[in-house]
Amino acid sequence: MAAPEPQALRRTERTWHGVLLLLLPALVFANSLHGAYHLDDVYRVQENPEIGRFWPPWRHFGDPATSATLPHLVQYRPLLPLSLSLDRAASDILGLDSLVGFHLGNLLIHVMGVWLLYALFKELLTHWSAAPRPPPAAAARTALAGALLYSVHPVAGVSVNYICGRDLLGMLAFLAAALLVYVRWRRLGGGAWRWPVCVLFLLLSLCFKTNALVAPLLVLAFEWTAGGERCRSLRAIARALPFVATVAGFCLLVRWVVGFSDAEQLLVERSSRLEYPLTQLRLHLFHYLRNVLWPFALRAEPRIEPSVLGDPRVWAGALVVGVSLAWAALRRRRAPVAAYCVAAYWILPALTSSVLPLRRFATDYRLVPSLAFLCLLLALAGARLFTGRLRLAAGIAALAWFGGSSAYLNGNWRTEETFWRQSVRHGGSALAHVNYGLAIAGRDPESAEGHYRRALELYPGQVYACINLGLLMIGTERPDEGLALVEEATRLVPEWGLTHYWLAVALERVERLDDAAEAASRAHELDARNETYAREAARLLFSAGFRAQEAGELARAIEWYRRHLRLAPEASQTHFNLAHALMESGSHALAVEHFERTLVLRPDYREVHRHLATCFAALGDEPARARQEALYRAGG
C-alpha cells in the first residue's frame, strides 16, 4: 500500500487539532452545565430584569446600570449583559432551561477563546521563534499542547462555571484575536484593513472587561521579544500607539460621554499605600501559582490577610517576579516566544493584582488570562525536556491531571451549599461564612447561626451577616435582637435598595406592617429596576391600606392606596378600595372617578354600580343615580 501524501497528513492533523480543541473542553466541562447561580450571578443574571429582554441591544452601551441590580456591582461591561440576554433569548427559542443556556454560552465563549489562542500560539511558534525555527508541524503540536492545557485547566474552569466569569473569557478571546491580527500584519505587511480589524477586536475585548487596557503593553512586550526590536526602538513605540489611542479613547468615551467610572466602583482606601502591592507579591507565589499546580483549594471569597514589608513570603514573591522578568530580558533573543509568555503572564493581571487597591485582595479567576500564556510556557518546557513518545506521555498525563481536576471541582458549583462548603473548608472570608450559613439555614439553623456569627467576628458590621443573622433570630423567637441587626445593616448602607428590602421583610415578620410598607417603598425608590422590590412594595402598600380601612383610618387608607396606584396604576381592586374609602370620607366626586376607573379595568364588577348610585345621590345627580341602580339590578 502506498504511503499517504504529506499534504493529506497535514490536513488530517489540522482537522484533529480542531476536533481536540472542541472535544476536550466540552468533555471536561460537560458536568458544569447544571451548576447553580453563585456570587454576582444573583444580581447580574438571576434577578436582573435587563437579561430577560434582548431588544434594544445597544442600550447596554449607554447605560451601565443594565449590568447589575446592586449599585456597587454596576460596571461598564456592555457585552456581558448583552451576551447574557442573547443566551436567554436563544434558550427560550430552543426550549432550554435558561440556566443551562447561560452555562452553554460560557462554554462556547471559552472554546472560541481556546481556538483563537491556538491560532496565536501557532503563529508565534511557527514564525517568531529563534533560529533554527521548529518545523511547522512541531510548532503546531506545541501550540496545541498549550491551548489544550489552558482549555481544561481548573483555573480557567472557574470562569467557565461562574456565569459572570464570561467577562474574562470574552475579554481574553477578543484580545487574542486582536494580537493575532497584529502579529500576522507584522509578518505579512501591507493590508491596511488589518488596523481597523485589530482596533475592533480590542474594543470588543474592552467591552467585555476593561482588563484589556493592558493591550499596549502586550504589543510592546511582543516587539521587544519576538518582534526583535530594541527596548528604545521608536518603531516599537509607534506600533503600540494605535493601541494606546484605542484604550485612551475608550476610557474617555466611558468617562465623559457615558458618565461612568469603573475605578470609582472598584478601588477602595487601604490602611497604607504598600498594603495592596505587598499582599499581591505574596499571593502571586503562594496563592495563584499554587492554584495552577495544585488547584484543589480553588474557592470563592478566600480569606486573605494583608502583608507587611517584613513578611518573608513577600520577598520570595518579589524574587520570583524579578528573576522571571530578568530571565525574559536576558533570553529574549534566544527564546523570544518563551520570553514573551513570561512578560504577558505578568502584564495581564497588572490592573488587578499589582498596585491599584481593589476591594478584594484575591479572586481565583483573575489569573485566567495569564494562565493561557503560562500554559504555552509549560508546553515549550515540555517540548524542550521530553522527546518522542515521552513528550506525548507527559502531555497526556498533564491533560489528564488538569482535566480530571476540573471535572472533579466542577461538582463544587452544583449547589450553593457545595459551593460555599468548599470555600469555608479551605479558608473563606466573612462573606463565605454568610453564604454557607444561608445555604444550610433551612436544614440546620443552629450551624447557620454559628457561621453568621463567625462572619461578624471576621468582619464586624458585615452587612449580609447582619441581615441573615437578624432574620434567623426573628424566626427563632428573638425578634427584638433580630430586627436590631437588620436595622443596623440598613444604617450601614442606606443607599442600597437591598438593605431596605430585607428590612421590610423583617418588619413584616414582627408585624410592624406599616413600617414594612415604608421600607419596601424605599427599596423600590432606590432600585426601580428590581421587579422583586416593586412587587413587594405594591403588595405591602395595598395591605397597609386595607388594614387602615378596616380600622376606620380612612385618611391613612387613602394615602396608602394612592401610593400603591403609583406603582400599579392598573390595579382594579385598589381603585375600588380607594373609591370606597373616599366615598366613606365624603369625597364623592373623587370616589366617582375611581369607581369608573374600576369599571374600565373590570366591566363585570357589578358592586361598583351600587356604590356609584350612592355617590351620585350624594352629589344630587338623580338621573345618574337611577341609571346606576338600573345597571346594578340588571347585573344581578
LOTORDREN-462908 format. One record per residue (C-alpha): residue number from 1; residue in one letter; z, x, y. Coordinates in Angstrom, 2 decimals, always signed. Example, Ala and Ser with C-alpha at 12.3 -4.5 7.8 and 13.67 -1.06 7.14 Angstrom:
BEGIN
nr, rest, up, east, north
1, A, +7.80, +12.30, -4.50
2, S, +7.14, +13.67, -1.06
//
This chain:
BEGIN
nr, rest, up, east, north
1, M, +0.00, +0.00, +0.00
2, A, -0.94, +1.33, +3.43
3, A, +1.90, +2.08, +5.86
4, P, +2.25, -0.30, +8.83
5, E, +0.79, +0.93, +12.05
6, P, +3.28, +2.40, +14.56
7, Q, +2.42, -0.19, +17.21
8, A, +3.30, -3.02, +14.82
9, L, +6.59, -1.34, +14.08
10, R, +7.41, -1.07, +17.77
11, R, +6.55, -4.72, +18.36
12, T, +8.70, -5.78, +15.41
13, E, +11.59, -3.68, +16.63
14, R, +11.38, -5.19, +20.12
15, T, +11.49, -8.63, +18.54
16, W, +14.58, -7.72, +16.55
17, H, +16.22, -6.35, +19.65
18, G, +15.72, -9.70, +21.39
19, V, +17.00, -11.61, +18.36
20, L, +20.15, -9.48, +18.13
21, L, +20.85, -9.81, +21.86
22, L, +20.80, -13.58, +21.44
23, L, +22.28, -13.96, +17.98
24, L, +25.31, -11.68, +18.14
25, P, +26.97, -13.08, +21.27
26, A, +26.11, -16.62, +20.13
27, L, +27.74, -15.97, +16.76
28, V, +30.83, -14.26, +18.18
29, F, +31.48, -16.91, +20.84
30, A, +30.46, -19.98, +18.81
31, N, +34.13, -20.87, +18.35
32, S, +34.69, -20.82, +22.13
33, L, +32.69, -23.99, +22.81
34, H, +35.64, -26.35, +22.37
35, G, +38.16, -24.43, +24.46
36, A, +40.21, -26.39, +26.98
37, Y, +40.29, -26.23, +30.78
38, H, +42.53, -23.40, +31.96
39, L, +43.77, -21.87, +35.22
40, D, +41.46, -22.70, +38.14
41, D, +39.23, -24.80, +35.85
42, V, +41.50, -27.73, +36.63
43, Y, +40.85, -27.57, +40.37
44, R, +37.30, -26.18, +40.33
45, V, +35.91, -28.27, +37.48
46, Q, +38.08, -30.91, +35.83
47, E, +39.42, -32.58, +38.99
48, N, +36.59, -31.57, +41.32
49, P, +34.51, -34.66, +42.24
50, E, +31.72, -32.40, +43.54
51, I, +30.94, -31.35, +39.97
52, G, +30.29, -34.95, +38.97
53, R, +27.12, -35.23, +41.06
54, F, +24.21, -32.85, +41.30
55, W, +22.36, -34.13, +44.38
56, P, +22.01, -32.80, +47.03
57, P, +22.37, -29.31, +45.56
58, W, +22.19, -27.50, +48.91
59, R, +25.49, -28.96, +50.11
60, H, +27.37, -26.18, +48.30
61, F, +25.77, -23.56, +50.56
62, G, +27.10, -25.16, +53.72
63, D, +30.46, -26.44, +52.55
64, P, +32.75, -24.02, +50.67
65, A, +35.22, -26.88, +50.04
66, T, +32.95, -28.12, +47.23
67, S, +34.19, -25.15, +45.17
68, A, +37.76, -26.41, +44.60
69, T, +40.16, -29.25, +45.35
70, L, +43.11, -26.91, +46.01
71, P, +42.76, -25.45, +49.53
72, H, +43.89, -21.91, +48.76
73, L, +41.33, -21.68, +45.92
74, V, +38.36, -22.53, +48.13
75, Q, +35.93, -19.61, +48.27
76, Y, +32.29, -19.14, +49.18
77, R, +30.64, -19.10, +45.76
78, P, +28.00, -21.82, +46.11
79, L, +26.24, -21.08, +42.82
80, L, +29.48, -21.67, +40.91
81, P, +29.85, -25.41, +41.74
82, L, +26.06, -25.82, +41.77
83, S, +25.68, -24.42, +38.25
84, L, +28.65, -26.47, +37.04
85, S, +27.19, -29.69, +38.45
86, L, +23.89, -28.82, +36.77
87, D, +25.74, -28.38, +33.47
88, R, +27.43, -31.76, +33.91
89, A, +24.11, -33.47, +34.64
90, A, +22.44, -31.80, +31.63
91, S, +25.38, -32.76, +29.37
92, D, +25.11, -36.38, +30.46
93, I, +21.36, -36.42, +29.75
94, L, +21.79, -34.78, +26.32
95, G, +24.85, -36.84, +25.40
96, L, +27.08, -33.77, +25.10
97, D, +30.76, -33.61, +25.88
98, S, +30.89, -32.11, +29.37
99, L, +33.47, -29.50, +28.30
100, V, +31.13, -28.26, +25.58
101, G, +28.32, -28.28, +28.13
102, F, +30.29, -26.06, +30.51
103, H, +31.04, -23.57, +27.72
104, L, +27.40, -23.55, +26.65
105, G, +26.44, -22.85, +30.25
106, N, +28.79, -19.86, +30.34
107, L, +27.35, -18.53, +27.10
108, L, +23.77, -18.92, +28.36
109, I, +24.57, -17.07, +31.59
110, H, +26.27, -14.34, +29.53
111, V, +23.23, -13.95, +27.25
112, M, +20.92, -13.87, +30.28
113, G, +23.04, -11.08, +31.75
114, V, +23.02, -9.18, +28.45
115, W, +19.21, -9.26, +28.30
116, L, +18.92, -8.03, +31.88
117, L, +21.43, -5.25, +31.24
118, Y, +19.47, -4.22, +28.15
119, A, +16.29, -4.00, +30.24
120, L, +18.12, -1.99, +32.92
121, F, +19.70, +0.35, +30.35
122, K, +16.35, +0.88, +28.62
123, E, +14.67, +1.65, +31.94
124, L, +17.36, +4.19, +32.83
125, L, +17.38, +5.93, +29.43
126, T, +13.62, +5.98, +28.96
127, H, +12.52, +7.14, +32.40
128, W, +15.54, +8.61, +34.20
129, S, +17.29, +10.75, +31.61
130, A, +17.30, +14.52, +31.99
131, A, +14.51, +16.50, +30.34
132, P, +13.81, +16.56, +27.50
133, R, +13.97, +12.78, +27.61
134, P, +14.66, +10.85, +24.40
135, P, +11.69, +9.13, +22.73
136, P, +11.23, +5.52, +23.94
137, A, +12.36, +4.12, +20.58
138, A, +15.58, +6.16, +20.61
139, A, +16.24, +5.21, +24.24
140, A, +15.72, +1.53, +23.41
141, R, +18.16, +1.73, +20.49
142, T, +20.84, +3.36, +22.64
143, A, +20.25, +0.70, +25.32
144, L, +20.54, -1.96, +22.63
145, A, +23.83, -0.49, +21.40
146, G, +25.29, -0.50, +24.90
147, A, +24.14, -4.07, +25.63
148, L, +25.40, -5.34, +22.27
149, L, +28.81, -3.70, +22.71
150, Y, +29.14, -5.44, +26.06
151, S, +27.83, -8.75, +24.69
152, V, +30.59, -9.10, +22.08
153, H, +33.47, -7.31, +23.80
154, P, +36.68, -9.34, +24.26
155, V, +36.97, -8.37, +27.94
156, A, +33.55, -9.94, +28.58
157, G, +34.76, -12.79, +26.37
158, V, +37.41, -13.68, +28.95
159, S, +34.65, -14.77, +31.34
160, V, +32.74, -16.50, +28.53
161, N, +35.79, -18.59, +27.56
162, Y, +37.03, -19.20, +31.10
163, I, +34.69, -21.78, +32.63
164, C, +35.20, -20.50, +36.18
165, G, +34.65, -16.97, +34.86
166, R, +30.93, -17.61, +35.02
167, D, +31.07, -16.44, +38.64
168, L, +31.39, -12.83, +37.40
169, L, +28.83, -13.37, +34.63
170, G, +26.29, -14.76, +37.09
171, M, +27.07, -12.08, +39.66
172, L, +26.50, -9.31, +37.12
173, A, +23.31, -10.88, +35.73
174, F, +21.57, -11.13, +39.10
175, L, +22.92, -7.75, +40.22
176, A, +21.43, -6.18, +37.08
177, A, +18.15, -7.92, +37.91
178, A, +18.21, -6.52, +41.46
179, L, +18.93, -2.99, +40.19
180, L, +16.22, -3.29, +37.53
181, V, +13.60, -4.26, +40.11
182, Y, +14.73, -1.44, +42.39
183, V, +14.74, +1.25, +39.69
184, R, +11.28, +0.23, +38.46
185, W, +9.99, +0.26, +42.04
186, R, +11.35, +3.81, +42.39
187, R, +9.46, +4.84, +39.26
188, L, +6.20, +2.96, +39.75
189, G, +5.95, +3.00, +43.55
190, G, +3.88, +0.51, +45.56
191, G, +4.42, -3.19, +45.08
192, A, +5.63, -4.44, +48.44
193, W, +6.63, -7.66, +46.66
194, R, +9.48, -5.81, +44.95
195, W, +11.67, -5.61, +48.06
196, P, +11.88, -9.40, +48.69
197, V, +12.43, -10.00, +44.96
198, C, +15.17, -7.39, +44.96
199, V, +16.83, -8.95, +48.03
200, L, +16.56, -12.44, +46.49
201, F, +18.32, -11.32, +43.30
202, L, +21.04, -9.64, +45.36
203, L, +21.58, -12.80, +47.41
204, L, +21.83, -14.87, +44.22
205, S, +24.39, -12.38, +42.92
206, L, +26.42, -12.67, +46.14
207, C, +26.27, -16.47, +45.92
208, F, +27.92, -16.31, +42.52
209, K, +30.65, -13.90, +43.65
210, T, +30.97, -11.56, +46.60
211, N, +31.92, -8.61, +44.37
212, A, +28.19, -7.80, +44.64
213, L, +28.88, -6.47, +48.14
214, V, +29.14, -3.04, +46.47
215, A, +25.38, -3.07, +45.70
216, P, +24.50, -0.44, +48.38
217, L, +26.99, +1.96, +46.78
218, L, +25.38, +1.39, +43.37
219, V, +21.99, +2.24, +44.86
220, L, +23.34, +5.40, +46.47
221, A, +25.02, +6.38, +43.21
222, F, +21.71, +5.95, +41.39
223, E, +19.89, +8.08, +43.97
224, W, +22.49, +10.86, +43.73
225, T, +22.49, +10.89, +39.92
226, A, +19.46, +9.60, +38.01
227, G, +17.34, +9.45, +41.16
228, G, +17.71, +13.20, +41.64
229, E, +18.44, +13.11, +45.38
230, R, +20.89, +15.39, +47.16
231, C, +24.07, +13.81, +48.47
232, R, +22.97, +14.44, +52.06
233, S, +19.46, +13.15, +51.47
234, L, +18.25, +10.87, +54.25
235, R, +15.78, +9.30, +51.84
236, A, +18.62, +8.10, +49.61
237, I, +20.41, +6.57, +52.58
238, A, +17.17, +4.97, +53.82
239, R, +16.58, +3.39, +50.40
240, A, +20.07, +1.91, +50.45
241, L, +19.65, +0.43, +53.95
242, P, +17.87, -2.79, +52.82
243, F, +20.83, -3.46, +50.54
244, V, +23.24, -2.75, +53.39
245, A, +21.28, -5.13, +55.62
246, T, +21.30, -7.83, +52.95
247, V, +25.05, -7.75, +52.34
248, A, +25.79, -7.47, +56.08
249, G, +23.52, -10.41, +56.84
250, F, +25.16, -12.43, +54.06
251, C, +28.65, -11.71, +55.41
252, L, +27.67, -12.57, +58.99
253, L, +25.99, -15.80, +57.86
254, V, +29.03, -16.94, +55.90
255, R, +31.47, -15.97, +58.64
256, W, +29.69, -17.24, +61.75
257, V, +27.30, -19.95, +60.50
258, V, +29.26, -21.44, +57.60
259, G, +32.52, -20.58, +59.38
260, F, +34.37, -19.26, +56.35
261, S, +36.07, -16.04, +55.28
262, D, +36.89, -15.14, +51.68
263, A, +39.16, -12.36, +52.91
264, E, +41.47, -14.84, +54.62
265, Q, +41.87, -16.66, +51.31
266, L, +42.31, -13.65, +49.05
267, L, +44.17, -10.96, +50.98
268, V, +47.94, -11.01, +51.36
269, E, +50.61, -8.93, +53.04
270, R, +52.27, -6.31, +50.84
271, S, +55.59, -4.55, +51.31
272, S, +53.72, -1.33, +52.11
273, R, +50.13, -0.21, +52.51
274, L, +50.39, +2.03, +49.44
275, E, +51.81, -0.59, +47.07
276, Y, +48.49, -2.10, +46.01
277, P, +46.41, +1.11, +45.62
278, L, +49.20, +2.91, +43.76
279, T, +49.56, +0.00, +41.38
280, Q, +45.79, -0.06, +40.79
281, L, +45.76, +3.62, +39.86
282, R, +48.33, +2.89, +37.18
283, L, +46.59, -0.25, +35.98
284, H, +43.16, +1.32, +35.54
285, L, +44.53, +3.65, +32.88
286, F, +47.43, +1.73, +31.35
287, H, +46.10, -1.83, +31.60
288, Y, +42.33, -2.11, +31.94
289, L, +41.28, +0.87, +29.78
290, R, +43.87, -0.12, +27.20
291, N, +42.30, -3.57, +27.05
292, V, +38.89, -2.01, +26.43
293, L, +40.05, -0.20, +23.28
294, W, +42.92, -2.47, +22.14
295, P, +42.18, -5.97, +23.50
296, F, +44.89, -7.98, +21.74
297, A, +47.17, -8.09, +24.79
298, L, +44.47, -9.72, +26.93
299, R, +46.14, -12.59, +28.74
300, A, +46.13, -14.70, +31.84
301, E, +48.66, -14.07, +34.59
302, P, +50.11, -10.77, +33.32
303, R, +53.41, -9.80, +34.82
304, I, +52.76, -6.70, +36.92
305, E, +55.46, -4.75, +38.71
306, P, +54.32, -2.77, +41.78
307, S, +54.22, +1.02, +41.52
308, V, +55.71, +3.68, +43.76
309, L, +54.45, +7.14, +44.61
310, G, +56.82, +8.87, +42.21
311, D, +55.64, +6.93, +39.15
312, P, +54.02, +9.47, +36.74
313, R, +51.66, +6.76, +35.49
314, V, +50.19, +6.55, +38.99
315, W, +49.43, +10.28, +38.92
316, A, +47.98, +10.00, +35.41
317, G, +45.69, +7.22, +36.62
318, A, +44.69, +9.24, +39.69
319, L, +43.90, +12.18, +37.41
320, V, +41.60, +10.05, +35.25
321, V, +39.74, +8.72, +38.30
322, G, +39.43, +12.15, +39.89
323, V, +38.41, +14.03, +36.73
324, S, +35.82, +11.42, +35.72
325, L, +34.20, +11.39, +39.16
326, A, +34.26, +15.20, +39.30
327, W, +32.59, +15.32, +35.88
328, A, +29.92, +12.88, +37.10
329, A, +29.29, +15.03, +40.18
330, L, +29.00, +18.21, +38.12
331, R, +26.87, +16.69, +35.35
332, R, +24.60, +14.53, +37.47
333, R, +21.62, +16.83, +36.80
334, R, +22.14, +17.44, +33.09
335, A, +23.42, +13.96, +32.18
336, P, +22.22, +11.72, +35.06
337, V, +22.48, +8.37, +33.27
338, A, +25.98, +9.10, +32.00
339, A, +26.99, +10.25, +35.49
340, Y, +25.58, +7.04, +36.93
341, C, +27.57, +4.98, +34.41
342, V, +30.80, +6.73, +35.47
343, A, +30.05, +6.10, +39.15
344, A, +29.11, +2.45, +38.53
345, Y, +32.26, +1.94, +36.48
346, W, +34.44, +2.85, +39.48
347, I, +32.24, +1.28, +42.16
348, L, +32.03, -2.22, +40.69
349, P, +35.78, -3.03, +40.88
350, A, +36.19, -1.29, +44.24
351, L, +36.64, -4.52, +46.19
352, T, +39.28, -6.00, +43.91
353, S, +41.06, -3.05, +42.35
354, S, +41.35, -0.28, +44.92
355, V, +42.99, -0.66, +48.33
356, L, +42.37, -4.24, +49.52
357, P, +45.65, -6.10, +48.83
358, L, +44.64, -9.14, +46.80
359, R, +47.05, -11.90, +45.83
360, R, +47.21, -10.76, +42.19
361, F, +47.63, -7.16, +41.12
362, A, +45.55, -7.67, +37.96
363, T, +43.33, -10.17, +36.23
364, D, +41.80, -9.09, +32.96
365, Y, +38.26, -10.22, +33.81
366, R, +37.98, -8.03, +36.92
367, L, +36.56, -5.22, +34.80
368, V, +33.79, -7.37, +33.26
369, P, +31.00, -5.86, +35.45
370, S, +32.33, -2.31, +34.98
371, L, +32.60, -2.87, +31.24
372, A, +28.80, -3.08, +30.96
373, F, +28.36, +0.49, +32.18
374, L, +31.31, +1.73, +30.15
375, C, +29.65, +0.27, +27.04
376, L, +26.44, +2.16, +27.83
377, L, +28.52, +5.31, +28.29
378, L, +30.12, +4.73, +24.86
379, A, +26.66, +4.21, +23.34
380, L, +25.48, +7.50, +24.89
381, A, +28.56, +9.27, +23.49
382, G, +27.87, +7.79, +20.05
383, A, +24.23, +8.88, +20.18
384, R, +25.37, +12.43, +21.01
385, L, +28.18, +12.65, +18.45
386, F, +26.50, +10.97, +15.47
387, T, +23.09, +11.18, +13.88
388, G, +21.10, +9.16, +11.38
389, R, +22.99, +6.76, +9.16
390, L, +26.34, +7.90, +10.53
391, R, +25.27, +6.74, +14.00
392, L, +24.22, +3.36, +12.58
393, A, +27.51, +3.02, +10.70
394, A, +29.51, +3.90, +13.82
395, G, +27.58, +1.32, +15.83
396, I, +28.10, -1.40, +13.22
397, A, +31.81, -0.55, +13.00
398, A, +32.21, -0.77, +16.79
399, L, +30.38, -4.10, +16.92
400, A, +32.48, -5.43, +14.03
401, W, +35.71, -4.29, +15.74
402, F, +34.94, -5.77, +19.14
403, G, +33.08, -8.83, +17.81
404, G, +35.85, -9.63, +15.35
405, S, +38.48, -9.16, +18.07
406, S, +36.60, -11.55, +20.34
407, A, +36.25, -14.22, +17.65
408, Y, +39.98, -13.93, +16.94
409, L, +41.01, -14.02, +20.61
410, N, +38.76, -16.99, +21.31
411, G, +41.34, -19.05, +19.45
412, N, +43.85, -18.45, +22.25
413, W, +41.66, -20.54, +24.56
414, R, +41.68, -23.58, +22.29
415, T, +44.58, -25.44, +23.97
416, E, +46.89, -24.95, +26.91
417, E, +49.74, -24.18, +24.51
418, T, +47.88, -21.44, +22.62
419, F, +46.53, -20.02, +25.87
420, W, +49.87, -19.67, +27.63
421, R, +51.76, -18.66, +24.49
422, Q, +49.56, -15.55, +24.39
423, S, +50.48, -14.75, +27.98
424, V, +54.21, -15.29, +27.56
425, R, +54.24, -13.32, +24.31
426, H, +52.70, -10.23, +25.89
427, G, +54.46, -10.38, +29.26
428, G, +53.39, -13.20, +31.50
429, S, +54.14, -13.84, +35.15
430, A, +56.21, -16.68, +36.57
431, L, +53.12, -18.89, +36.59
432, A, +52.52, -18.15, +32.91
433, H, +56.02, -19.40, +32.08
434, V, +55.46, -22.52, +34.19
435, N, +52.22, -23.35, +32.42
436, Y, +53.59, -22.66, +28.97
437, G, +56.56, -24.88, +29.76
438, L, +54.19, -27.60, +30.90
439, A, +52.17, -27.27, +27.69
440, I, +55.22, -27.74, +25.41
441, A, +57.24, -30.16, +27.56
442, G, +56.14, -33.20, +25.57
443, R, +57.42, -31.91, +22.23
444, D, +60.19, -29.51, +23.31
445, P, +61.60, -30.36, +26.76
446, E, +64.59, -28.05, +26.31
447, S, +62.39, -24.98, +25.76
448, A, +60.14, -26.10, +28.61
449, E, +63.11, -26.18, +30.95
450, G, +64.02, -22.66, +29.86
451, H, +60.55, -21.40, +30.78
452, Y, +60.64, -23.18, +34.17
453, R, +63.97, -21.54, +34.93
454, R, +62.63, -18.17, +33.78
455, A, +59.76, -18.62, +36.20
456, L, +62.19, -19.19, +39.05
457, E, +64.11, -16.07, +38.05
458, L, +60.90, -14.02, +38.21
459, Y, +59.70, -15.65, +41.44
460, P, +62.28, -17.68, +43.38
461, G, +60.54, -20.51, +45.17
462, Q, +57.60, -20.66, +42.73
463, V, +56.03, -23.98, +43.77
464, Y, +54.79, -25.13, +40.36
465, A, +58.10, -24.23, +38.73
466, C, +59.95, -26.33, +41.30
467, I, +57.63, -29.30, +40.73
468, N, +57.65, -29.24, +36.94
469, L, +61.35, -28.48, +36.56
470, G, +62.13, -31.23, +39.06
471, L, +60.04, -33.80, +37.20
472, L, +61.59, -32.76, +33.89
473, M, +65.09, -33.15, +35.30
474, I, +64.27, -36.60, +36.66
475, G, +63.07, -37.54, +33.16
476, T, +66.30, -36.28, +31.60
477, E, +68.63, -38.32, +33.85
478, R, +69.26, -35.72, +36.55
479, P, +67.34, -37.48, +39.33
480, D, +69.07, -36.05, +42.39
481, E, +68.67, -32.40, +41.33
482, G, +65.12, -33.00, +40.17
483, L, +64.00, -34.74, +43.36
484, A, +65.55, -31.97, +45.46
485, L, +63.41, -29.39, +43.63
486, V, +60.18, -31.34, +44.17
487, E, +61.08, -31.81, +47.84
488, E, +61.66, -28.05, +48.07
489, A, +58.16, -27.43, +46.73
490, T, +56.74, -29.71, +49.42
491, R, +58.68, -27.84, +52.11
492, L, +57.35, -24.52, +50.80
493, V, +53.68, -25.54, +51.11
494, P, +53.47, -28.69, +53.25
495, E, +49.73, -28.15, +53.77
496, W, +48.87, -28.79, +50.10
497, G, +47.92, -32.30, +49.05
498, L, +49.09, -31.35, +45.56
499, T, +52.75, -30.97, +46.54
500, H, +52.79, -34.34, +48.33
501, Y, +51.11, -35.98, +45.35
502, W, +53.79, -34.77, +42.95
503, L, +56.47, -35.71, +45.45
504, A, +55.03, -39.23, +45.34
505, V, +55.26, -39.18, +41.55
506, A, +58.89, -38.02, +41.71
507, L, +59.85, -40.60, +44.35
508, E, +58.31, -43.40, +42.31
509, R, +60.27, -42.30, +39.25
510, V, +63.55, -42.51, +41.19
511, E, +62.41, -45.92, +42.55
512, R, +62.03, -44.87, +46.19
513, L, +58.76, -46.70, +46.24
514, D, +58.10, -46.88, +49.97
515, D, +58.66, -43.14, +50.31
516, A, +56.35, -42.62, +47.35
517, A, +53.60, -44.55, +49.13
518, E, +54.05, -42.38, +52.24
519, A, +53.87, -39.16, +50.21
520, A, +50.77, -40.31, +48.33
521, S, +49.10, -41.25, +51.62
522, R, +49.88, -37.80, +52.98
523, A, +48.36, -36.20, +49.88
524, H, +45.17, -38.17, +50.44
525, E, +45.08, -37.22, +54.14
526, L, +45.32, -33.53, +53.26
527, D, +42.72, -33.68, +50.48
528, A, +40.46, -36.68, +50.95
529, R, +38.02, -35.39, +48.31
530, N, +40.52, -35.73, +45.49
531, E, +39.87, -39.04, +43.73
532, T, +43.26, -38.99, +41.98
533, Y, +45.11, -38.77, +45.28
534, A, +43.04, -41.59, +46.76
535, R, +43.59, -43.79, +43.72
536, E, +47.36, -43.20, +43.61
537, A, +47.74, -43.68, +47.36
538, A, +45.90, -47.00, +47.14
539, R, +48.00, -48.17, +44.19
540, L, +51.31, -47.29, +45.84
541, L, +50.36, -48.77, +49.21
542, F, +49.44, -52.06, +47.57
543, S, +52.67, -52.07, +45.56
544, A, +54.69, -51.37, +48.71
545, G, +53.01, -54.27, +50.47
546, F, +53.57, -56.61, +47.56
547, R, +57.28, -55.74, +47.33
548, A, +57.79, -56.15, +51.07
549, Q, +56.03, -59.51, +50.96
550, E, +58.20, -60.70, +48.08
551, A, +61.29, -59.62, +50.06
552, G, +60.11, -61.63, +53.07
553, E, +59.50, -58.49, +55.19
554, L, +56.15, -59.73, +56.45
555, A, +55.61, -57.17, +59.22
556, R, +56.08, -54.28, +56.75
557, A, +53.89, -56.00, +54.17
558, I, +51.11, -56.42, +56.73
559, E, +51.28, -52.74, +57.66
560, W, +51.16, -51.59, +54.03
561, Y, +48.22, -53.88, +53.24
562, R, +46.28, -52.69, +56.25
563, R, +46.81, -49.07, +55.25
564, H, +45.66, -49.93, +51.76
565, L, +42.46, -51.50, +53.09
566, R, +41.65, -48.30, +54.96
567, L, +41.44, -46.65, +51.55
568, A, +39.93, -49.58, +49.65
569, P, +38.14, -51.88, +52.13
570, E, +36.59, -53.97, +49.33
571, A, +39.89, -54.83, +47.60
572, S, +39.72, -58.63, +47.46
573, Q, +43.32, -59.14, +46.33
574, T, +44.60, -57.05, +49.23
575, H, +42.57, -59.13, +51.70
576, F, +44.07, -62.27, +50.15
577, N, +47.65, -60.97, +50.22
578, L, +47.26, -59.71, +53.78
579, A, +45.82, -63.05, +54.86
580, H, +48.71, -64.88, +53.22
581, A, +51.26, -62.62, +54.98
582, L, +49.51, -63.16, +58.31
583, M, +49.47, -66.92, +57.75
584, E, +53.19, -66.94, +56.95
585, S, +53.91, -64.90, +60.09
586, G, +51.93, -67.35, +62.27
587, S, +48.80, -65.23, +62.86
588, H, +46.45, -67.92, +61.61
589, A, +43.28, -66.69, +63.30
590, L, +43.64, -63.23, +61.74
591, A, +44.52, -64.83, +58.43
592, V, +41.25, -66.79, +58.51
593, E, +39.27, -63.55, +58.86
594, H, +40.84, -62.03, +55.74
595, F, +40.67, -65.23, +53.69
596, E, +36.97, -65.48, +54.49
597, R, +36.50, -61.83, +53.57
598, T, +38.22, -62.58, +50.26
599, L, +35.65, -65.30, +49.56
600, V, +32.80, -62.92, +50.31
601, L, +34.17, -60.50, +47.74
602, R, +35.28, -63.21, +45.26
603, P, +33.41, -66.51, +45.82
604, D, +35.21, -68.10, +42.83
605, Y, +38.69, -67.60, +44.31
606, R, +39.49, -71.34, +44.62
607, E, +43.01, -70.94, +46.04
608, V, +41.59, -69.41, +49.22
609, H, +40.15, -72.78, +50.33
610, R, +43.58, -74.44, +50.27
611, H, +45.06, -71.68, +52.46
612, L, +42.09, -71.83, +54.82
613, A, +42.70, -75.55, +55.21
614, T, +46.31, -74.79, +56.19
615, C, +45.17, -72.21, +58.74
616, F, +42.56, -74.49, +60.30
617, A, +45.13, -77.27, +60.51
618, A, +47.47, -74.94, +62.41
619, L, +44.58, -73.96, +64.70
620, G, +43.68, -77.63, +65.35
621, D, +40.22, -77.42, +63.80
622, E, +40.18, -80.70, +61.89
623, P, +36.53, -80.57, +60.67
624, A, +37.04, -77.08, +59.24
625, R, +40.31, -78.17, +57.60
626, A, +38.63, -81.16, +55.97
627, R, +35.73, -79.03, +54.74
628, Q, +38.06, -76.52, +53.13
629, E, +40.13, -79.21, +51.44
630, A, +36.93, -80.72, +50.04
631, L, +35.87, -77.34, +48.69
632, Y, +39.32, -76.87, +47.18
633, R, +39.16, -80.23, +45.38
634, A, +35.58, -79.61, +44.25
635, G, +36.59, -76.26, +42.82
636, G, +39.20, -77.96, +40.64
//
